[in-house]
Amino acid sequence: MQRALRKILPAFVALAFIGRGIAAEARTTTTPVSYVDPFVGTSGTPVGGPIDDFPGADVPFGMLQWSPDTPSQNAGGGYEFNDTTTTGLSLTHLSGPGCNVFGDFAVLPLLGAPPSALQGISQPLSHVGEIAAPGYYAVTLGKPGIRAEFTVTSRSGLARFTFPQSHDALLTINPASDQAGVSTASIRIVGTHELEASARSGHFCGMPDRFTIYMAARFNRPFAASGLYENGVGRTAGAWLRFDSSKQRSVRMQVAISFVSERGAWRNLRASARSWSMIGVRDRALERWNRALGRVRVSGGSIQDLRTFYSALYHTMLHPNLFSDVDGRYRGFDDKVHRVAPGHAFYANFSDWDIYRTEIPLLALLFPHRTSDMMQSLVDAATQDGWLPRWALANSPTSVMGGDSVDPVIAGAYAFGARDFSVHRALAAMVKGANDTNAAPAFGWYQERPAGGDFNELGYIPNVYTTSVSPVPNGASETLEYSLDDFSISAFARALDQRAVADAFLKSSANWSNLFDRSLGEIAPRGPGGAFERTRIGDNGQSGFQEGNAAQYTWMVPQDLRDLFRGMGGRAAARKRLDTFFTHLNAGQSAPYAWLGNEPSIGSPWAYLSAGAPWREERVVRAAMSRLWGDRPDGLPGNDDLGTMSAWYVWSALGLYPQNPAERYLDIGAPLFTHAVITPSHGPVLTIDAPQAGADAPYVQRLSVNGRVWNRPWIALPQDGTLHLSFALGAQPNRSWGNTRADAPPSYAPARVQFPASTAMTLVREPGGFTVLNPGAHAHRVTWSTAIAAPARVSPRSGSLVVPAGARASVALTVASAGAPAGLYDIHVIARAGNGARFPALLIYRTAANGVDPDTLAWLIDRSHDTAIPFDLRTQARGAALAVGKNPLDAVLSRDNRLLFVGNRGGDSVSAIDTTTRRVVATIPVKSPDGLALSAHGNGIWVASYRADTVERIDVATLKVGAPIAVGKHPRWIAVAPDGSRIYVTDQAANTVTPIDLQTQRALPAVAVGREPTGIAISPDGRTLYVANNRSDDVSVLDAATLQTLAVLPAGAQAQMVAISPNGRLAYVPNLDGISVTPIDLTARKVSPDIVVGGAPFEAAFTPGGASAYVIDMRDNALVRIDVARGSAGSPLLYAPGIITIAMPHGSSTLLPLP
């Protein structure tokens, strides 16, 4: 194989295909493509997890990526190097996105009879003979072996399958193979040697984005036979094609895709797939790659260094992706078909939170015209749907990850040379996204800046919101991101001579300082009352920070490191903190050290330049390059994030870095190679010489720029001409080079930045009162006040005390509750230090003298802290949380409200709690409990077992579990017929509702509803069922007796649950990916205007009297009350990170008057 390939490849690529891919035989960069190994990044690391790169065929920024998928299904990339089978060879992939996406139209060659279904089929895959090169991939599958080869153009692909001699050579095509699943798919065989297909998918990282992709294919010979699965329509649709390979062993397939239509796919096929020559198409792809990679030519260094460098550079050129068809048509963000101007293209797939830091400045420098088209695509998207799209996938925003990072994407692209786009329209869209924070969400769910109103009004985001798929509240990291975003707007506006805009956003770019806690010397979240919070680091990082912790995010102020260091106590204090931080290079989110495998940390080594110690940056970066990156399948420290981590390596190996990407300058480090030339398609030529460069010379001794001595560790890029950097490197650090304050990279601030008052003292709850702890070396005065719901009274109501140094002081409180109704009463303690610093508000839980009435207690389930929280509907007070099992999800009260049952989905159990004593009285084993429901007669609790695909009944008296009843796949919620004859279960993965006859204890035939049904409710008269379909955003209305569909009513994004009022006239449907609940008039079966309640409402529940409904907002971690008569929601009643559902007490004559 090696010898044959040498003969057919072009002269400029003398390649040897060995082992995993292509190995270079001579250290020359005239053929940089020879150093690329697409297998780099196709496995993972213990800390970073899967890197998620793919090895298959692609061209620079191409629409189609033909690559194998393996059972591990690494997100986006689809391929795990250590797997030994493939599930298919699909046409679309993303490089390291971290969430399942793409993998559309999987093709799999087989021998023998067609399989009964395409789900679950696979073929053995061996690395022996597996080849990956830029634009080409080949592998042998199965035994006896079938050789599969792929190459691509911008919009099409060519495959050659070489079968053993057989009458039953088979190809299967699965239109429903997208990693994230499909809502529908179709495939149609056209004549004797063509086919077309489509698929509807989306829901990236669980968000409600959607796209439709189309495919057209033709073969070089007719089918001997063919057939369809499920008549070619549906989520299990597919096709099989049989060929006779007894005489002619090879079958060739041309394929093209489009995001516009089948017709668009056929146009792309006819225009792009003009040759059946595997060699010719492959060589043209290699030539394109060599030209693109040749924009950066390096020499010197080891073979391993060259492979790592060019493999990284290759990965920076896979995304964003061409999205417009050959005729310029594309489907826009308004779902309408548009056309780009001649000579331009529309691009998709912008991992903006990642790529703004490293990749976009690199692409703008190397390919300014193409990057301009990418920016124009974002501007046009904003025109189409009203907002700049965050983490744009295909033709939809996904709102994944924090910040409004499309702002630094655009500003960074402009700064580094991409200027040919509608810059004034871009600035207007950026300003709108930052300022217009109260507008209605696009598509009913998309907000460009979640909690942006708080950022603008308060100067920070309180740590109550869980936005942008963060697993924890992320107020601090979101504040840092928005501050950098605003600086990007300011820099962009300044470049466009829009001074007023530039000044306004420079001022708000300093909002990061509102979260700098000087008592800690780092960024800290602030609560809704403005006090700094002391949150702990856990398995999901630290509350306040998305994918990280305070130690990692504190350095993420590249626009103003000077003031950041001033807050820490000066440059020496910053250096000391950085030294500690870098004792670990890739610690992960659960340790207070560097995590260079994730974006918030990747710019932190260059903070040393502003701290007066460039040599320490040189040491850290070289250590990271040698330890964390390499020419191996595990050769990156984390998700590649569409080329972000690869771009970090490229910049670092060149000895440069765009620390503040909205400004046109680069930080300077130590080059890895002796010589480098960067030749953009338009712009300045950069030449770098470092004769001593190598593994043993990581430190800068001297630098000259264009022949002049240069002592600054940063350089402004000219717009054109030539920039020549000449380094002298050595084995020992030069501690004096670039170490003065005047040498530091620029910092930008509107004026002298002020930091809020803070204190190291803490306020803790104690029996009978509270205590103030003072760990400091000086005594401090604390003033405090209290509040409690009337008619209860607290004494004393306020006071002050002096807390000695290194000591504590306590305050005793008494509550007079004589005459107050039974219930919970919270004492709110508000305290301030003598310097004005606020303490986090403290709740002291008390009960009335005559106890608590269980009939007034609702229970909030907290999935993050594994607790159940009592909430008094009469006093609006909460009680102390009770520990339950792991990852609780749903709960229900017994008929007399004396027992609470909590399903612990992660703990495979149900906790039974005595609500009078508030103690757990039993832990009942049930596998993965999901929804819970009280039986019609009150003597049992029905539990849906999500992983077991069953429902089970717990006897309320004995707490014993009955025999399981099988239902559909992944049962979620349960509705109980009022007469006790049936229960109804939503089967989320089966798209059905299963009725169960309780007399026979058997499931009846399931009935189809919408996509991924979750919540279900039954009318009080037992006649009608209402099913919330999470992925089709609607509610199915069923006749409870016949199970016939009576209506399908529209709801919002990801309709989650259905709550029905006690009188049966009204339903509320929370829309999980929006900010509202959808009211439904059940008498008229009409949808009313949405009620805005807050971010990501998960569940709603009416009070027994029906005058109020309570909603749990997952994003806002809030409990909100709706006044049913007015149809409006009030302000949050409480914030509790992690709350997800509410168990409402059952009605009684004494409770019915409750609101």
Secondary structure, 3 states (H helix, E strand, C coil): CHHHHHHHCCCCCCCEEECCEEECCCCCCCCHHHHCCCCCCCCEECCCEECCCCCCECCCCCCCCEEEECCCCCCCCCCCCCCCEECEEECCCCCCCCCCCCCCCEEEEEECCCCCCCCCCCEEECCCCCEEECCEEEEEECCCCEEEEEEECCCEEEEEEECCCCCCEEEEEECCCCCCCCCEEEEEEECCCEEEEEEEEECHHHCCCEEEEEEEEEECCCCCEEEEEHHHECCCCEEEEEECCCCCCEEEEEEEEECCCHHHHHHHHHHHCCCCCHHHHHHHHHHHHHHHHCCEEEECCCHHHHHHHHHHHHHCCCCCEECCCCCCEEECCCCCEEECCCCCCCEECECHHHHCCCHHHHHHHHCHHHHHHHHHHHHHHHHHHCCCCCCEECCECCCCCCCCCHHHHHHHHHHCCCCCCCHHHHHHHHHHHHHCCCCCCECCCECCCCCHHHHHHHCCCCCCCCCCCCCCCCHHHHHHHHHHHHHHHHHHHHHCCCHHHHHHHHHHHHHHHHHEECCCCEECCECCCCCECCCCEECCEECCCCCCCHHHHCCCCCCCHHHHHHHHCCHHHHHHHHHHHCCCCECCCCCCCCECCCHHHHCHHHHHHHCCCHHHHHHHHHHHHHHHCCCCCCCCCCCCCCCHHHHHHHHHHHCEECCCCCCCEEEECCCCCCEEEECCCCCCEEEEECCCCCCCCCEEEEEEECCEECCCCEEECCCCCEEEEEEEEECCCCCCCCCCHHHCCCCCCCCCCCCCCCCCCEEEEECCEEEEEECCCCCEEEEEEEECCCCCEEECCEEEEEECCCEEEEEECEEECCCCCCCEEEEEEEEEECCCCECCCEEEEEEECCECCHHHEEEEEECCCCEEEEEECCCCCECCCEECCCCEEEEEECCCCCEEEEEECCCCEEEEEECCCCEEEEEEECCCEEEEEECCCCCEEEEEECCCCEEEEEECCCCCECCCEECCCCEEEEEECCCCCEEEEEECCCCEEEEEECCCCEECCCEECCCCEEEEEECCCCCEEEEEECCCCEEEEEECCCCCEEEEEECCCCECCCEECCCCCEEEEEECCCCEEEEEECCCCEECCCEECCCCEEEEEECCCCCEEEEEECCCCEEEEEECCCCEECCCCEECCCEEEEECCCCCCCCCCCC
